[in-house]
Amino acid sequence: MENKQVAIIIGANPACLTAGLELQRQSTITPIIFEELNQVGGLSRTVNYNGNRIDIGGHRFFSKSDWVMEWWQNILPLDIGQHTDNCFLTRSRLSRIYFLRKFFDYPIRLNARTLFNLGFLRVIKIGISYILSSLFPHYPENSLEDFFVNRFGKELYFTFFKDYTEKVWGVRCTSISPSWGAQRIKGLSVSKALFHALKKNITRQSIKNQNKTQTSLFERFLYPKYGPGQLWERVAEEVSERGGTIELQHQVTEFLFSDEKKLIGIKVLNVVSREEKVIYGDYFISTMPVKNLIQAMGNLPPDHVKRIAGELPYRDFTTVGLLAKKLKKNAQSQSAQDNNMPPDNWIYIQENDVKVGRLQIFNNWSPYLIKNPENIWLGLEYFCQENDALWSLSDDDLIAFGINELITLDLLESKEDIIDSIAIRVPKAYPAYFGSYSEFNSIREFSDSIDNLFLIGRNGMHKYNNQDHSMLTARYAVEGIISGNHEKHRPWNVNVDDDYQEEK
């Protein structure tokens, strides 16, 4: 009997689970998946804390790819009033900006409230600077600041983009490659936002008819009833049911080669028992952070590749979950509820006197994320560096820090209104576009030269991909494996040639 081929997949995130299931659907190749954490889903996992569920980072299920939309709904059907637990809900999207202790629509709309909140003088300055940037753009675009100013004008950039972006990345916008803007918000501009606002007054978007809308402007999305982890846990179950293997709490420590062009196996460490074992395979699909991937290859990579990988920057992420009895009454909160809960999915915190970057209201993602709907389940998102002062705070101190910032922002009356809390840290959540990133092509050329190694997903490719982009990189890698030509360019081209955008 002929031995079946094996694909070793590193990570149990959306990209890796998509790759595993697609290999099973389209071939006889058996996937073996290794995940360092104790649950699947990666950044798209859902953390259940005392019956209240946290969506780390916030995941709206909408894609311009029909293949992705159909793939998702093949796993979880759309809720059509059958009252089943395994389903997608259709949700309305609302995000706002909190600036000057006031709420602004996002995307910015030139309505009466926006003009009043900004003030006459600032509005005039925004309009003039936008006209000037349109007439005299700065080329070539050498930084993210150039990218923003060319599209929005200097005044709007300083008002709504600069402080938030630098809070996220921890460096000045002048130090960040314009590639980040080109990937995340390409195509979005003031004129398109205004056109969308006008169109919105005429037609109502549905999930299907917003396919031509900028992703930053779409208004409705799908969402698993119990959070994004619900979908990826179901995918993991199907992979196992089809004969695949998923090993949680296993860390890949070393790659084994037969020669410079071919991988034959890996060493994996059980992070609980500390036992190490060797696993052999025919194909290798990785979403390991590139820095760790190159390090695990020992002396095989050239010195310049090792240097570039070692200097690749990342931004780490912390969520402080706070269960509140109520929030402070705000005249602009638009809340008609007794607990003063804002209607937003999340709120961008533009204020520079606090470190919190975004505020999630999990009740508004799905009412099933919260145990008692009379309470407000909040997620305060902090962007930091591993082992910096914020990251190194104890859980209790980090939670106290978050509560004090809500009070500072005039959103919480007292710490006595908080009845439960948790702190969650995510290392290497965001691959960054500065430092040695400008030399990344050397790493790509080296990794692509290894015939049976396929890099996919956000950390695997050091690309700030959305969830659907990561799934598409997995799809194309699988198609390359099955076709036998092992082409590598299609995964790398996802979110480069396609018309994708993302907010902020």
C-alpha positions as CSV (number, residue, x, y, z in Angstrom):
1,M,0.0,0.0,0.0
2,E,1.4,3.4,-1.0
3,N,2.2,5.7,1.9
4,K,0.1,8.9,1.9
5,Q,1.9,12.2,1.6
6,V,2.0,14.4,4.7
7,A,1.8,18.2,4.9
8,I,3.2,19.7,8.1
9,I,1.4,22.9,8.9
10,I,2.7,25.3,11.5
11,G,0.0,27.2,13.3
12,A,-3.8,26.6,13.8
13,N,-4.9,30.1,12.7
14,P,-7.3,30.9,9.8
15,A,-4.6,30.5,7.1
16,C,-3.4,27.2,8.4
17,L,-6.8,25.7,9.1
18,T,-7.9,26.8,5.7
19,A,-4.9,25.1,4.2
20,G,-5.4,21.9,6.1
21,L,-9.1,21.6,5.1
22,E,-8.5,22.5,1.5
23,L,-5.7,19.8,1.2
24,Q,-8.2,17.3,2.5
25,R,-11.0,18.5,0.2
26,Q,-8.8,18.5,-2.9
27,S,-6.2,15.8,-2.4
28,T,-5.2,12.7,-0.4
29,I,-2.4,14.6,1.4
30,T,-2.8,14.3,5.2
31,P,-2.3,17.5,7.2
32,I,-0.6,17.5,10.6
33,I,-1.1,20.9,12.3
34,F,1.1,22.1,15.2
35,E,-0.1,25.1,17.4
36,E,1.8,26.6,20.3
37,L,-1.3,27.9,22.1
38,N,-3.9,25.7,23.8
39,Q,-6.7,26.6,21.4
40,V,-7.1,27.1,17.7
41,G,-7.9,30.3,15.8
42,G,-4.8,32.4,16.3
43,L,-5.6,36.1,16.5
44,S,-9.2,35.0,15.5
45,R,-9.7,32.9,18.5
46,T,-12.4,33.7,21.0
47,V,-11.5,33.7,24.7
48,N,-14.3,32.7,27.1
49,Y,-13.8,34.3,30.5
50,N,-16.5,33.6,33.1
51,G,-19.1,33.2,30.4
52,N,-18.2,36.4,28.6
53,R,-16.4,36.0,25.3
54,I,-13.6,38.2,23.9
55,D,-13.0,38.7,20.2
56,I,-9.3,39.6,20.2
57,G,-8.8,42.4,17.7
58,G,-12.4,42.4,16.3
59,H,-13.2,40.3,13.2
60,R,-15.8,41.4,10.8
61,F,-16.6,38.6,8.4
62,F,-16.8,40.3,5.0
63,S,-14.7,39.8,1.9
64,K,-14.7,41.0,-1.7
65,S,-13.8,37.3,-2.6
66,D,-16.9,35.2,-3.4
67,W,-14.8,32.2,-2.7
68,V,-14.1,33.3,0.9
69,M,-17.7,34.3,1.6
70,E,-19.0,30.9,0.3
71,W,-16.2,29.1,2.2
72,W,-17.3,30.7,5.5
73,Q,-21.0,30.0,5.0
74,N,-20.2,26.4,4.1
75,I,-18.9,26.0,7.6
76,L,-21.5,28.1,9.4
77,P,-24.8,28.9,7.6
78,L,-26.5,32.3,7.7
79,D,-29.1,32.6,10.5
80,I,-32.5,32.7,8.9
81,G,-34.6,32.6,12.0
82,Q,-34.0,28.9,12.8
83,H,-32.6,29.7,16.3
84,T,-29.6,27.5,15.9
85,D,-26.3,28.1,17.7
86,N,-24.0,27.2,14.8
87,C,-24.7,30.1,12.5
88,F,-23.6,33.5,11.2
89,L,-25.5,36.6,12.3
90,T,-25.9,39.6,10.0
91,R,-24.6,42.7,11.9
92,S,-24.6,46.4,11.2
93,R,-21.2,48.1,11.3
94,L,-20.6,51.2,13.3
95,S,-17.2,52.6,14.2
96,R,-16.5,56.1,15.5
97,I,-13.5,58.2,16.5
98,Y,-13.3,59.7,20.0
99,F,-11.4,63.0,19.8
100,L,-11.6,66.2,21.8
101,R,-13.8,64.1,24.1
102,K,-16.3,64.0,21.3
103,F,-17.6,61.3,18.9
104,F,-16.9,61.6,15.2
105,D,-18.4,59.4,12.5
106,Y,-15.9,57.0,10.9
107,P,-15.4,57.4,8.0
108,I,-15.6,61.1,8.5
109,R,-18.8,62.7,7.2
110,L,-19.2,66.4,6.6
111,N,-22.5,66.6,8.5
112,A,-23.6,69.2,11.0
113,R,-22.3,67.3,14.0
114,T,-18.8,66.8,12.5
115,L,-18.6,70.5,11.6
116,F,-19.7,71.6,15.1
117,N,-17.3,69.2,16.9
118,L,-14.3,70.3,14.8
119,G,-15.1,74.0,14.9
120,F,-15.2,76.5,12.0
121,L,-11.5,77.3,11.9
122,R,-10.3,73.7,11.9
123,V,-12.8,72.8,9.1
124,I,-11.5,75.6,6.9
125,K,-7.9,74.5,7.5
126,I,-8.8,70.9,6.6
127,G,-10.5,72.0,3.4
128,I,-7.6,74.2,2.3
129,S,-4.9,71.6,3.1
130,Y,-6.9,68.9,1.2
131,I,-7.1,71.1,-1.9
132,L,-3.4,71.9,-1.7
133,S,-2.4,68.3,-1.3
134,S,-4.6,67.4,-4.3
135,L,-3.0,70.1,-6.5
136,F,0.6,69.6,-5.2
137,P,1.0,66.0,-4.1
138,H,4.3,64.8,-2.7
139,Y,6.0,62.2,-4.9
140,P,7.8,59.9,-4.5
141,E,6.0,58.8,-1.4
142,N,8.8,58.0,1.0
143,S,6.8,57.4,4.1
144,L,3.4,56.6,5.5
145,E,3.1,60.3,6.3
146,D,3.5,61.2,2.6
147,F,0.9,58.6,1.8
148,F,-1.7,60.0,4.2
149,V,-1.1,63.7,3.4
150,N,-1.4,63.0,-0.4
151,R,-4.8,61.5,0.1
152,F,-6.3,63.5,3.0
153,G,-4.4,66.7,3.3
154,K,-2.0,67.7,6.1
155,E,-4.6,69.1,8.5
156,L,-6.9,66.0,8.3
157,Y,-3.8,63.8,8.7
158,F,-2.8,65.6,11.9
159,T,-6.3,65.6,13.2
160,F,-7.4,62.0,12.6
161,F,-4.5,59.8,11.5
162,K,-1.1,60.8,13.0
163,D,-1.6,60.3,16.7
164,Y,-3.6,57.1,16.3
165,T,-1.2,55.5,13.8
166,E,1.9,56.4,15.9
167,K,0.1,54.9,19.0
168,V,-0.4,51.7,17.1
169,W,3.1,51.3,15.8
170,G,5.2,53.1,18.4
171,V,7.2,55.1,15.8
172,R,6.7,58.2,13.8
173,C,4.7,58.0,10.6
174,T,7.8,59.3,8.8
175,S,9.6,56.1,9.7
176,I,6.9,53.7,8.4
177,S,7.0,52.5,4.8
178,P,4.1,53.8,2.6
179,S,3.6,50.1,1.7
180,W,1.5,49.8,4.9
181,G,-0.9,52.4,3.7
182,A,-0.9,51.0,0.1
183,Q,-1.9,47.6,1.5
184,R,-4.4,48.6,4.2
185,I,-6.3,51.6,2.8
186,K,-5.4,51.9,-0.8
187,G,-8.1,53.5,-2.9
188,L,-9.7,55.3,0.0
189,S,-9.8,59.1,-0.1
190,V,-11.9,62.0,0.9
191,S,-13.7,62.1,-2.4
192,K,-14.6,58.4,-2.2
193,A,-15.8,58.8,1.4
194,L,-18.0,61.7,0.4
195,F,-19.4,59.8,-2.6
196,H,-20.2,56.9,-0.3
197,A,-22.0,59.1,2.2
198,L,-24.1,60.5,-0.7
199,K,-24.8,57.1,-2.1
200,K,-25.8,55.8,1.4
201,N,-28.6,58.3,1.5
202,I,-30.0,56.8,-1.7
203,T,-29.5,53.1,-1.3
204,R,-29.2,50.6,1.5
205,Q,-26.4,48.2,1.5
206,S,-26.8,44.4,1.9
207,I,-24.0,41.9,2.4
208,K,-24.1,41.1,-1.3
209,N,-24.5,44.5,-2.9
210,Q,-21.6,46.1,-1.0
211,N,-19.0,44.0,-2.9
212,K,-17.9,47.0,-4.9
213,T,-17.6,49.2,-1.8
214,Q,-14.3,50.2,-0.2
215,T,-13.8,47.8,2.7
216,S,-13.3,50.8,5.0
217,L,-16.8,51.9,4.0
218,F,-18.9,48.8,4.1
219,E,-21.9,48.8,6.5
220,R,-23.0,45.2,7.1
221,F,-21.0,42.0,7.9
222,L,-21.4,38.5,9.0
223,Y,-20.4,37.4,12.5
224,P,-20.4,34.0,14.2
225,K,-23.0,33.9,16.9
226,Y,-20.4,33.1,19.6
227,G,-17.4,35.0,18.1
228,P,-14.8,34.2,15.4
229,G,-13.3,31.3,17.3
230,Q,-16.6,29.4,16.9
231,L,-16.0,29.2,13.1
232,W,-12.4,28.1,13.4
233,E,-13.1,25.5,16.1
234,R,-15.7,24.0,13.7
235,V,-13.1,24.0,10.9
236,A,-10.6,22.2,13.3
237,E,-13.3,19.6,14.1
238,E,-13.8,18.9,10.4
239,V,-10.0,18.6,9.8
240,S,-9.9,16.0,12.6
241,E,-13.0,14.2,11.3
242,R,-11.4,13.9,7.9
243,G,-8.3,12.2,9.4
244,G,-6.0,15.2,10.0
245,T,-4.1,15.8,13.2
246,I,-4.0,18.9,15.3
247,E,-1.4,19.1,18.1
248,L,-2.0,22.0,20.5
249,Q,0.7,23.4,22.8
250,H,3.5,22.2,20.5
251,Q,6.3,24.6,19.4
252,V,8.4,24.1,16.3
253,T,12.0,24.5,17.3
254,E,14.1,23.3,14.3
255,F,13.8,22.5,10.6
256,L,15.5,19.5,9.1
257,F,16.9,19.5,5.6
258,S,18.1,16.8,3.1
259,D,19.8,19.6,1.1
260,E,19.5,23.3,0.7
261,K,16.4,23.0,-1.5
262,K,14.3,20.5,0.4
263,L,12.8,20.2,3.9
264,I,12.3,16.7,5.3
265,G,11.1,17.3,8.9
266,I,10.8,19.4,12.0
267,K,11.6,19.2,15.7
268,V,8.6,20.1,17.9
269,L,8.6,20.7,21.7
270,N,5.6,19.9,23.8
271,V,5.4,23.1,25.9
272,V,3.7,21.3,28.8
273,S,5.7,18.1,29.1
274,R,8.9,19.6,27.6
275,E,9.3,16.4,25.5
276,E,10.7,16.9,22.0
277,K,10.1,14.8,18.9
278,V,10.9,14.7,15.2
279,I,8.1,14.7,12.6
280,Y,8.8,14.0,8.9
281,G,6.7,15.4,6.0
282,D,6.5,16.0,2.3
283,Y,5.3,19.6,2.3
284,F,5.6,22.4,4.9
285,I,3.2,25.3,5.3
286,S,4.2,27.9,7.8
287,T,2.7,30.9,9.6
288,M,5.5,31.1,12.1
289,P,6.8,34.7,12.6
290,V,9.5,35.0,9.9
291,K,12.0,36.0,12.6
292,N,11.5,32.7,14.4
293,L,11.3,30.7,11.1
294,I,14.8,31.8,9.9
295,Q,16.3,31.3,13.4
296,A,14.9,27.7,13.5
297,M,16.8,26.9,10.2
298,G,20.2,27.1,11.9
299,N,23.1,27.8,9.6
300,L,21.3,27.2,6.3
301,P,20.1,30.8,5.7
302,P,22.8,33.2,4.4
303,D,24.2,35.7,7.0
304,H,22.4,38.7,5.4
305,V,19.0,36.8,5.5
306,K,19.6,36.0,9.2
307,R,20.4,39.6,9.9
308,I,17.3,40.9,8.2
309,A,15.0,38.4,9.9
310,G,16.5,39.1,13.3
311,E,15.8,42.8,12.8
312,L,12.3,42.5,11.6
313,P,10.0,44.6,13.8
314,Y,6.6,43.5,15.3
315,R,4.0,45.2,17.4
316,D,2.5,43.3,20.3
317,F,-1.0,43.6,21.5
318,T,-2.8,43.6,24.9
319,T,-6.6,43.5,25.5
320,V,-8.0,44.5,28.9
321,G,-11.5,43.1,29.2
322,L,-13.7,45.1,31.6
323,L,-17.3,44.1,32.6
324,A,-19.1,47.3,33.5
325,K,-22.5,47.9,35.1
326,K,-22.8,51.1,33.2
327,L,-20.7,53.8,31.5
328,K,-20.8,57.6,32.1
329,K,-23.6,59.5,30.4
330,N,-22.3,61.3,27.3
331,A,-24.4,63.7,25.4
332,Q,-23.1,62.3,22.1
333,S,-23.1,58.6,22.9
334,Q,-26.4,58.1,21.0
335,S,-27.4,55.6,23.6
336,A,-31.0,55.2,24.7
337,Q,-30.1,52.5,27.2
338,D,-30.1,52.8,30.9
339,N,-26.4,51.7,31.1
340,N,-25.3,54.3,28.6
341,M,-23.7,51.7,26.3
342,P,-22.5,53.2,23.0
343,P,-23.9,51.6,19.8
344,D,-20.4,51.1,18.3
345,N,-18.6,47.8,17.4
346,W,-15.4,49.7,18.3
347,I,-14.3,53.2,18.9
348,Y,-10.9,54.6,17.8
349,I,-9.4,56.6,20.7
350,Q,-7.6,59.5,19.0
351,E,-6.8,61.3,22.3
352,N,-3.0,61.5,22.9
353,D,-3.2,61.8,26.7
354,V,-4.0,58.1,27.0
355,K,-2.4,54.9,25.7
356,V,-5.5,52.9,24.8
357,G,-5.9,52.7,21.0
358,R,-9.4,51.2,20.5
359,L,-12.3,50.4,22.7
360,Q,-14.5,47.4,21.7
361,I,-18.1,47.0,22.9
362,F,-18.5,43.2,22.5
363,N,-22.3,43.4,23.1
364,N,-22.6,45.1,19.7
365,W,-20.7,42.4,17.9
366,S,-23.1,39.7,19.1
367,P,-25.4,39.8,22.1
368,Y,-24.4,36.2,22.7
369,L,-20.8,37.2,23.6
370,I,-22.0,38.4,27.0
371,K,-23.5,36.4,29.8
372,N,-25.7,39.1,31.3
373,P,-26.9,41.6,28.6
374,E,-27.6,44.2,31.3
375,N,-23.9,44.7,31.7
376,I,-21.4,46.2,29.1
377,W,-18.5,44.0,28.0
378,L,-15.6,46.2,26.9
379,G,-12.2,45.5,25.4
380,L,-9.5,48.1,25.8
381,E,-6.8,47.5,23.1
382,Y,-3.2,48.5,23.8
383,F,-0.4,48.4,21.2
384,C,3.0,47.8,22.8
385,Q,6.4,46.1,22.6
386,E,7.1,42.8,24.2
387,N,8.8,43.5,27.6
388,D,8.2,47.2,27.5
389,A,6.8,49.0,30.5
390,L,3.2,48.5,29.6
391,W,3.6,44.8,28.5
392,S,5.5,44.1,31.8
393,L,2.8,45.3,34.1
394,S,1.1,42.6,36.2
395,D,-2.4,41.7,35.2
396,D,-3.8,43.6,38.2
397,D,-1.8,46.7,37.4
398,L,-2.7,46.6,33.7
399,I,-6.4,46.3,34.5
400,A,-6.2,49.2,37.0
401,F,-4.4,51.2,34.3
402,G,-7.2,50.5,31.8
403,I,-9.9,51.5,34.3
404,N,-8.1,54.8,35.1
405,E,-7.8,55.6,31.4
406,L,-11.6,55.1,30.9
407,I,-12.2,57.5,33.8
408,T,-9.7,60.0,32.3
409,L,-11.5,59.8,28.9
410,D,-14.7,60.7,30.7
411,L,-16.3,57.4,29.7
412,L,-16.5,55.8,33.1
413,E,-17.8,57.4,36.3
414,S,-15.9,55.2,38.9
415,K,-13.9,52.0,39.2
416,E,-16.8,50.8,41.3
417,D,-18.8,50.3,38.1
418,I,-16.4,47.5,37.0
419,I,-17.5,44.1,38.2
420,D,-15.0,41.7,36.4
421,S,-11.8,42.0,34.4
422,I,-9.1,40.1,32.5
423,A,-5.9,40.9,30.7
424,I,-4.8,39.1,27.5
425,R,-1.4,39.5,25.8
426,V,-0.6,38.6,22.2
427,P,3.0,38.7,21.1
428,K,3.9,39.5,17.5
429,A,0.3,40.4,16.6
430,Y,1.2,42.9,13.9
431,P,4.2,42.6,11.5
432,A,5.6,46.1,11.2
433,Y,6.6,48.0,8.0
434,F,9.8,49.7,9.2
435,G,13.3,48.6,10.4
436,S,14.7,45.9,8.1
437,Y,11.4,45.4,6.4
438,S,12.7,47.4,3.4
439,E,15.1,44.4,2.8
440,F,12.4,41.7,3.1
441,N,12.7,40.6,-0.5
442,S,16.0,38.9,0.4
443,I,14.1,36.7,2.9
444,R,11.4,36.0,0.3
445,E,13.9,34.9,-2.3
446,F,15.6,32.6,0.1
447,S,12.3,31.0,1.4
448,D,10.9,30.6,-2.1
449,S,14.0,28.7,-3.1
450,I,13.1,25.9,-0.7
451,D,10.9,23.9,-3.0
452,N,8.5,22.3,-0.5
453,L,8.1,25.3,1.9
454,F,5.1,27.6,1.6
455,L,4.8,30.7,3.7
456,I,1.2,32.0,4.2
457,G,-0.8,34.2,6.5
458,R,0.1,37.4,8.3
459,N,3.2,36.4,10.3
460,G,4.2,33.8,7.9
461,M,4.7,36.4,5.1
462,H,5.2,39.4,7.4
463,K,2.2,41.1,5.7
464,Y,-0.5,42.9,7.6
465,N,-3.2,40.8,5.9
466,N,-6.9,40.6,6.9
467,Q,-8.4,37.3,7.8
468,D,-9.8,36.7,4.2
469,H,-6.4,37.6,2.7
470,S,-4.7,35.0,4.8
471,M,-7.2,32.4,3.7
472,L,-6.5,33.3,0.1
473,T,-2.8,32.8,0.6
474,A,-3.6,29.4,2.0
475,R,-5.8,28.5,-1.0
476,Y,-3.1,29.4,-3.5
477,A,-0.4,27.6,-1.6
478,V,-2.6,24.4,-1.6
479,E,-3.3,24.8,-5.3
480,G,0.5,25.1,-6.0
481,I,1.2,21.9,-4.0
482,I,-1.5,19.9,-5.7
483,S,-0.6,21.1,-9.2
484,G,3.0,20.0,-8.6
485,N,4.5,23.2,-9.9
486,H,4.9,24.7,-6.4
487,E,4.4,28.2,-7.6
488,K,5.0,30.8,-4.9
489,H,4.0,34.1,-6.5
490,R,0.2,33.8,-6.1
491,P,0.2,33.8,-2.3
492,W,2.5,36.8,-2.3
493,N,0.3,38.7,-4.7
494,V,-2.8,38.5,-2.4
495,N,-3.7,42.1,-1.3
496,V,-1.3,43.6,-3.8
497,D,-3.2,43.4,-7.1
498,D,-6.6,42.8,-5.6
499,D,-8.9,45.7,-4.7
500,Y,-8.7,45.4,-0.9
501,Q,-8.7,48.0,1.7
502,E,-8.9,48.2,5.4
503,E,-9.5,51.0,7.9
504,K,-7.1,53.2,9.7
